[in-house]
């Protein structure tokens, strides 16, 4: 291959791994940072922090690659996804599998630098990431499965930092699972019409006309869990200010999805980044001042 062809391949792999769309990295990264800050009481080991952040970036990329491989027959039929590299015929399925394997192996090499508990947990995390894209064929709750997969960064972060997984880690895991269920349902609302045509399952379809009410209830539970975490950890005003702002963002997201317009549902999904960010900032400043 000449230089131009090599650059084009690199560009297509970059797009396939969604490195051009960092929103997915951020919404996966925030819970990992929540967990690291709580586990370390605001003073995470810098090496652990670097490994966890790098692992998040790599596994999110791997998840995107295997997702597009799994959806290679569906994506050409969906307006939002028909230009993705595999769907558009710019990357072969075999190439995608090789890229997925390379990303996973690189992430595993990083995890190997951590303790045994975290290494063992990484096998579960890898299985969840690899199997999630296929769930939309078999269950009406693929967004819940995504929450299980994305949220696994929480117990792994606690394990990496403290070599233990305390009760508060599982409470945070539950909060993150429900949070992912909510924002990915908003994301699924964008593709609802296309998904109904091609037979893909989602919570946006399962919840039907009660989608907003169900998500509002889940958002209240998430806020309640975050408050409970604050109580368990004796957190202060900065943290609760962050939770209060997150609650306000939840109300704003409900306003955005009120008429179920695609553009506003996608905007609500994107807004979830700020939800994760304000919780982290609350933790950061709370521990900074303690």
Beta strands, then each sheet from edge to edge (+ up, - down):
end
